[in-house]
Amino acid sequence: MLDKNKALVVFSGGQDSTTCLFWAKSQWPDVHAITFRYGQRHVCEVDIATELAAEAGVPITIMDIPFISQLSTQCSLTNDAIKMDCVKPADAPPNTFVPGRNLFFLSIAAVHARELGIMNIVTGVSQTDFSGYPDCRDSFVRSLNVTLNLAMNEQFVLHTPLMWIDKADTWALADRLGVFDLVRQRTLTCYNGIPGDGCGHCPSCDLRRKGLEEYLKRFNNKK
């Protein structure tokens, strides 16, 4: 039987998933984390995730799933020979999109949650700032939730606390949770593997920086 008081966070050690980790800790008494090595160029995110989970007192499981990079040979995050798209193409997702990544992450997380008797699964996807990634949309998550429950005859609940908020609001949530400085200084969002403010020019850093600037503007205007 799945325990409604337990949660599993799909955790990369980035801005979004770290905010979700502490959000989960505010919602449930027993929180676990899972992270993945999938052949990503910024694989050092796994080390960051491990360190942050330990500091938060959250048990973490590391899963090696290299088949994702074998499937996604035309993705700039799994093939260093491909230059990242800095601007989203008009008629397709950017080449930083890893096909099937969230499908596999959440499916594996659900199997792991079942083993641990965990009902709640938390992921940091957002349709507001989804960068053109189709597997960050609410319709995908809702559909997968139904599929996972049918596949395992369970009653998992997929939670997406960032789904309808933008990056500025994600910074605001981290601030309310008391982890603004930790998220700003210690997380790794950068596709080039540089913690904190990152490289400053990859798509992920650009989105993160713009959100931070907007939040700080809002914050200063409230003073």
RAJOCOR-V294681 format. One record per helix or strand of 3 or more residues. SS is the DSSP state (helix for helix, strand for strand). FROM is the first residue (numbers start at 1). TO is the last residue. If there is no record, write none. Layout:
ss: (SS;SS)
from: (FROM;FROM)
to: (TO;TO)
This chain:
ss: (strand;helix;strand;helix;strand;helix;helix;strand;helix;helix;strand;helix;helix;helix)
from: (3;15;30;45;59;67;101;118;134;138;157;167;180;203)
to: (10;27;37;56;64;71;116;122;136;152;159;176;186;222)
